[in-house]
């Protein structure tokens, strides 16, 4: 079975995969070459998660910038 490409993973999938990588490396039950491959995958997963978080933070900042301004809505009656 081939591992899913990191770029196709959701944040949650990438975090779960990163946990698995860390657990495997911490146990130390893999050969050196496999450890290197796991480390590389872990680095890619970490970057992917960081990028996803950065994108989410940017979206939150856009929402915060719009606070107090009714964007695309009409005022409620009686206000």
Secondary structure, 3 states (H helix, E strand, C coil): CCCCCHHHCCHHHHHHHHHHHHHHHHHCCCCHHHHHHHHHHHHHHHHHHHHHHHHHHHHHHHHHHHCCCCCCCCCCCCC
